[in-house]
Amino acid sequence: MQKVRIITLGCSKNTVDTEHILAQLEGSFEIVPEGDDRTPVDYLLLNTCGFISDAKEESIQAVLEAVELKKRGLAGKVIAFGCLSQRYAAEMPGLIPEVDAWYGARDRDEVPRALGVTPSAEKATRRYPTAPGPAYAFLKISEGCDRRCSYCAIPLIRGKHRSVPMEALVEEAEMLAAKGVKELILIAQDSTYYGLDLYGERKLAELIRRLSAIDRIEWIRIHYSYPDGFPLDTLDEIATNPKVCKYLDIPLQHIADGVLSKMHRGIDGAGTRALVRRLRETVPDVVLRTTMIVGHPGEGEAEFEELLDFLREVRFERLGAFTYSEEEDTYDARHYPDEVPEEEKKRRLDALMSLQGEISLAFNQSRVGTVERVLVDAYSDGVLVCRSRCESPEVDGEILVKADVPAPEALVGRMIDVRIDGADEYDLIASMI
């Protein structure tokens, strides 16, 4: 049997694409784990990212390393697909001719066809796990985006918003649950838009209710929700559905009116504050995660200070931030000069993250002495690596628990109760009960 290996760059959405492709190839190929670069493979596939400059550079470097493996006889054919390939479909074959084929992010079914496998409708909802054992899985509920944020290239790469039919998502979630998955993390370019194209109205709340009916699913977590037009029936699910984590990832990007207007976010500072108040009032113990961009055109010192004041006021439990990166062909690139120097962008980022570090530390310290239900993700060196409803995998901190029990590895994938004994800015220390 021929061997295949896929290297996945970029976000969790790419991970889901990779797992769908591997499910199509399973049975026709021996699948070599991503991290094994010593086993010769007949096909080496790269799922690339083309979102921002750092991600593009990482993807190009990975492609060049794959070409080197091909030269050394460790890979037969090298095939690249995904966002970088989509965005630079005309340029990449000439720049790296050693790659045997390039396919875009919208050509997922062409990848198995290139290996001689016709995609099967029967396998369309199946996933081949790329990380053995975790009790969580990302569930991509839609593709593409109809928003036109001025800085974002995603609509150029992924195209218009397309929801996955609800029945297909429920079937996929049932298969994941049968493999031991206990937590579903709903992802999309904009999860709140789910259903508009298929059903004529937003259906995220109904999807959540149907997923909640799956017996072995215990937690459902919502990522990448857009603030403009946030569906309030979804907020009701967060407040009342016991399977929905009281946690919401809602990228806000900024608070200053002038910056939000230039970003084409469809909401101003007052609307943003009103939404956050509504979230806190409806779900008093909700954990809010957001993302901010510093150095966007229109952000002067006053606008940046307004952003810092907003963080002091709202005190997001979780926050990530990026410096503005001008992306070609976006509205920003065509209309606004990138005027903030890189050094100043970095200074603002450091100041923002320093403030957020204080806020995150205070939140974590407030939990010391409490008892929390956690999901055990892994066991390593005598420690159980866990998360509560307050932590999402890969982006938030962890709860580290000393495993004072026989066969602690048997706890991986299970829910246990722990007492929080200590905290730092990101992680917590706990003991088993």
C-alpha positions in Angstrom: 0.0 0.0 0.0 1.3 3.4 -0.9 2.1 5.9 1.9 0.8 9.5 2.3 1.5 12.2 4.8 -0.2 15.6 5.2 1.5 18.6 6.8 -1.1 21.1 8.0 -0.3 24.8 8.4 -2.5 27.6 9.7 -5.7 27.4 11.7 -8.1 24.7 13.1 -10.2 25.1 10.0 -7.3 23.7 8.0 -7.0 20.8 10.4 -10.7 19.9 9.8 -10.0 20.0 6.0 -7.0 17.7 6.4 -9.0 15.2 8.5 -11.7 15.1 5.9 -9.2 14.5 3.1 -7.5 11.7 5.1 -10.9 10.1 5.7 -11.3 9.9 2.0 -7.8 8.3 1.6 -8.1 5.9 4.5 -8.2 2.3 3.2 -6.5 3.3 -0.1 -3.3 4.6 1.5 -1.2 4.0 4.6 -1.4 7.3 6.5 1.9 8.4 8.0 1.6 10.8 11.0 2.4 14.4 10.2 5.5 14.6 12.5 7.2 11.6 10.9 9.6 13.0 8.3 11.9 10.0 8.3 9.5 7.5 6.8 9.5 7.7 2.9 6.1 8.5 1.5 4.8 8.3 -2.0 2.8 11.5 -1.6 3.6 14.4 0.7 0.7 16.9 0.9 0.8 20.4 2.4 -2.3 22.2 3.6 -1.1 25.8 3.4 -2.1 29.1 5.0 -2.2 32.4 3.3 -3.9 34.7 5.8 -1.1 37.1 6.9 2.5 37.6 6.0 4.0 35.4 8.8 1.6 32.5 8.0 2.5 32.8 4.3 6.2 32.7 5.0 5.7 29.7 7.3 3.8 27.9 4.5 6.4 28.7 1.8 9.2 27.5 4.1 7.3 24.2 4.7 6.8 23.7 0.9 10.5 24.3 0.4 11.4 21.7 3.1 9.0 19.3 1.5 10.8 19.8 -1.9 14.1 19.0 -0.1 12.6 15.8 1.2 11.6 14.9 -2.3 15.2 15.5 -3.5 16.4 13.2 -0.8 14.1 10.4 -1.8 11.8 10.7 1.2 8.8 11.9 -0.8 7.6 10.8 -4.2 5.3 13.6 -5.2 4.7 16.9 -3.4 1.2 18.4 -3.6 0.3 21.7 -2.1 -3.3 22.9 -1.5 -5.2 25.3 0.7 -5.2 29.1 1.2 -1.7 30.0 0.0 -2.3 27.9 -3.2 -5.7 29.6 -3.7 -4.4 33.1 -3.2 -1.3 32.7 -5.5 -2.5 30.1 -7.9 -0.9 31.8 -10.9 2.4 32.6 -9.2 3.3 29.5 -7.1 3.9 26.9 -9.9 6.5 29.2 -11.5 8.1 30.1 -8.1 8.5 26.5 -6.9 8.3 24.3 -10.0 9.4 21.2 -8.0 5.9 20.9 -6.5 4.0 18.4 -8.6 0.6 20.0 -8.2 -1.1 23.0 -6.6 -4.8 23.1 -5.6 -6.7 25.9 -3.9 -8.7 26.1 -0.7 -11.9 25.6 -2.7 -10.6 22.5 -4.4 -10.5 20.1 -1.5 -12.1 17.2 -3.5 -9.4 17.5 -6.1 -6.7 16.5 -3.7 -7.8 12.8 -3.3 -8.5 12.7 -7.0 -4.9 13.6 -7.6 -4.0 10.5 -5.7 -6.4 8.4 -7.7 -9.2 8.3 -5.1 -12.7 9.5 -6.1 -14.3 11.4 -3.1 -17.1 9.3 -1.7 -20.3 10.9 -0.5 -20.5 8.1 2.1 -17.3 9.4 3.6 -18.2 13.1 3.4 -18.9 13.4 7.1 -16.1 11.2 8.3 -12.8 12.5 9.9 -9.4 10.8 10.3 -8.0 12.2 13.6 -4.6 13.8 13.1 -4.0 13.9 16.9 -4.7 10.6 18.6 -6.6 10.6 21.8 -7.9 14.1 22.4 -11.5 14.3 23.7 -12.3 17.5 21.8 -12.8 18.2 18.1 -13.3 21.2 15.9 -16.5 21.1 13.9 -16.4 23.5 10.9 -20.0 24.6 10.4 -19.5 26.8 7.4 -17.0 27.9 4.8 -16.2 31.4 3.4 -17.4 34.8 4.5 -19.8 37.4 3.3 -18.4 40.1 5.5 -16.0 42.6 3.9 -13.7 43.7 6.7 -11.3 46.1 5.1 -8.1 44.3 6.3 -9.1 40.7 5.7 -8.3 38.5 2.7 -10.4 35.5 3.8 -13.3 36.3 1.4 -10.8 36.6 -1.4 -9.4 33.2 -0.6 -12.3 31.2 0.7 -15.1 32.8 -1.2 -18.7 33.5 -0.1 -20.3 32.1 3.0 -21.5 28.5 2.6 -23.2 26.7 5.5 -22.8 22.9 6.0 -26.3 21.3 6.1 -27.4 20.7 9.6 -28.0 17.0 9.0 -24.4 16.5 7.8 -23.0 18.3 10.9 -25.1 16.2 13.2 -23.9 13.0 11.5 -20.3 14.2 11.7 -20.6 15.0 15.3 -22.2 11.6 16.1 -19.2 9.9 14.4 -16.8 12.1 16.5 -18.7 11.2 19.7 -18.4 7.5 18.8 -14.6 8.0 18.7 -14.6 9.4 22.2 -15.0 13.2 21.5 -16.7 14.9 24.4 -16.3 18.5 23.4 -17.3 20.1 20.1 -15.8 23.5 19.2 -17.9 25.2 16.6 -15.7 27.1 14.1 -16.3 29.1 10.9 -15.1 32.3 9.4 -18.3 33.7 11.1 -20.2 31.2 13.1 -23.2 33.6 13.7 -24.0 33.7 10.0 -24.7 29.9 10.0 -27.8 28.9 8.1 -28.6 32.2 6.3 -27.7 30.8 2.9 -29.4 27.4 3.3 -32.5 28.3 5.5 -33.0 32.0 5.0 -32.3 32.8 8.6 -29.6 32.3 11.2 -29.8 28.8 12.6 -26.8 28.6 15.0 -29.1 28.2 18.1 -31.0 25.4 16.4 -27.8 23.7 15.4 -26.6 23.9 19.0 -29.8 22.3 20.2 -29.5 19.4 17.8 -25.8 18.8 18.7 -26.8 18.9 22.4 -29.0 15.9 21.8 -26.0 13.7 21.1 -25.6 11.7 24.3 -21.8 11.5 24.5 -21.2 15.2 23.7 -20.8 17.0 27.1 -19.5 20.4 26.1 -20.2 22.7 23.1 -18.0 25.8 22.6 -18.6 28.6 20.2 -15.7 30.3 18.3 -15.4 33.1 15.8 -18.7 34.9 16.4 -19.2 38.3 14.8 -20.5 41.2 16.9 -22.6 42.9 14.3 -26.1 41.3 14.3 -25.2 38.8 17.0 -28.1 36.3 17.3 -29.7 36.7 20.7 -31.3 33.2 20.6 -27.7 31.9 20.6 -27.0 33.9 23.7 -30.1 32.2 25.3 -28.5 28.8 24.5 -25.3 29.9 26.2 -27.3 31.0 29.3 -29.6 28.0 29.6 -28.3 25.0 27.8 -26.2 22.9 30.3 -24.0 21.5 27.5 -23.0 24.9 26.1 -19.9 26.3 27.7 -20.4 29.7 29.2 -17.6 30.9 27.0 -17.7 32.9 23.8 -15.0 33.8 21.3 -16.1 37.1 19.8 -13.3 39.0 17.9 -14.0 42.7 18.3 -10.8 44.0 16.7 -11.1 47.6 18.2 -13.3 50.0 20.0 -12.6 53.5 18.6 -15.3 54.6 16.2 -12.9 55.9 13.5 -10.9 52.7 13.4 -14.0 50.5 13.4 -15.4 52.5 10.5 -12.3 52.1 8.5 -12.3 48.4 9.3 -15.8 48.1 7.9 -16.9 46.2 11.0 -20.6 47.3 10.8 -20.7 48.3 14.5 -19.4 51.3 16.4 -17.9 51.6 19.9 -21.3 52.2 21.6 -22.8 49.2 19.9 -19.8 47.1 20.9 -20.1 48.2 24.5 -23.9 47.5 24.5 -23.3 44.0 23.2 -20.7 43.2 25.8 -23.0 44.5 28.5 -25.8 42.3 27.1 -23.5 39.3 27.2 -22.5 39.9 30.8 -26.0 40.6 32.0 -27.6 37.5 30.3 -24.7 35.2 31.2 -23.2 36.7 34.4 -20.4 34.1 34.6 -19.6 34.0 30.9 -15.9 33.9 29.9 -15.3 36.2 26.9 -12.4 35.8 24.5 -11.7 38.4 22.0 -9.1 39.5 19.4 -7.7 43.0 18.8 -5.6 44.6 16.0 -3.2 47.4 16.9 -1.7 49.8 14.3 -4.5 49.7 11.8 -4.8 52.8 9.6 -6.6 55.5 11.6 -5.3 54.3 15.0 -3.4 57.2 16.5 -2.3 57.4 20.1 -5.7 58.6 21.3 -7.4 55.7 19.6 -4.9 53.3 21.1 -5.5 54.7 24.6 -9.2 54.4 24.1 -8.6 50.7 23.4 -6.6 50.3 26.6 -9.3 52.0 28.6 -11.9 49.7 27.0 -9.9 46.6 28.2 -9.7 48.1 31.7 -13.4 48.6 31.7 -14.6 45.3 30.2 -11.8 43.0 31.5 -11.9 40.2 29.0 -10.9 37.0 30.6 -9.1 35.9 27.4 -7.6 38.0 24.7 -5.2 37.7 21.7 -3.8 40.6 19.7 -2.0 41.2 16.4 -0.2 44.0 14.8 -1.8 45.2 11.6 -0.5 43.5 8.5 -1.4 45.0 5.1 -2.6 42.3 2.8 -2.6 42.9 -1.0 -5.9 43.2 -2.8 -7.8 44.1 0.4 -9.8 47.3 0.8 -7.1 48.6 3.2 -4.3 48.0 0.8 -6.1 49.8 -2.0 -7.3 52.8 0.0 -5.2 53.4 3.2 -1.5 53.8 3.6 0.1 51.7 6.3 1.4 54.7 8.3 2.1 53.3 11.7 5.8 52.3 11.9 6.4 48.6 12.8 8.3 49.6 16.0 5.3 51.6 17.2 3.0 48.7 16.3 5.1 46.4 18.5 5.2 49.0 21.3 1.4 49.1 21.3 1.1 45.4 21.1 3.5 44.9 24.1 1.6 47.5 26.1 -1.8 45.9 25.3 -0.6 42.4 26.2 1.0 43.6 29.4 -2.3 45.1 30.5 -4.1 41.9 29.5 -1.6 39.8 31.4 -2.6 41.6 34.6 -6.3 41.1 33.8 -5.9 37.4 33.0 -3.8 36.9 36.2 -6.5 38.5 38.3 -9.2 36.3 36.7 -7.1 33.1 37.3 -6.3 34.1 40.8 -10.0 34.6 41.6 -10.5 30.9 40.9 -8.0 29.6 43.5 -9.8 27.5 46.1 -12.8 26.7 43.8 -13.7 23.2 42.6 -14.1 22.9 38.8 -15.1 20.2 36.3 -12.3 19.6 33.8 -11.6 17.6 30.7 -8.3 15.7 30.7 -6.6 16.3 27.3 -3.3 14.6 27.9 -1.0 13.0 30.5 2.8 13.8 30.5 5.6 13.4 33.1 3.3 12.8 36.0 0.9 15.6 35.1 -2.6 15.6 33.8 -3.1 18.4 31.3 -6.7 19.6 31.6 -9.1 22.4 30.7 -12.3 23.7 32.2 -15.2 25.5 30.5 -13.1 28.6 30.8 -10.2 27.4 28.6 -10.4 26.6 24.9 -7.6 24.3 23.4 -4.7 25.8 21.6 -5.5 29.4 22.4 -5.9 29.5 26.2 -4.0 28.3 29.1 -4.2 24.9 30.8 -5.0 23.4 34.2 -2.1 21.2 35.4 -3.0 18.5 37.8 -0.5 16.2 39.6 -1.6 12.6 38.9 -1.6 10.9 42.3 -3.6 7.9 41.1 -2.7 4.5 39.5 -2.8 4.4 35.7 -3.3 8.1 35.3 -3.1 7.8 31.5 -6.5 6.1 31.7 -8.0 9.4 32.7 -7.2 11.0 29.3 -10.5 11.8 27.6 -12.5 11.8 30.8 -14.1 14.5 33.0 -12.8 14.8 36.5 -13.3 17.3 39.4 -10.3 19.3 40.7 -9.5 22.0 43.2 -7.7 25.0 41.9 -4.6 25.5 44.1 -2.6 28.1 42.3 -2.6 30.4 39.2 -0.3 32.4 37.0 -1.1 34.6 34.0 -2.0 31.7 31.7 -2.1 28.4 33.5 -3.5 27.0 36.8 -2.3 24.4 39.2 -4.9 22.0 40.7 -5.2 18.8 42.7 -7.6 15.9 42.1 -10.6 15.4 44.3 
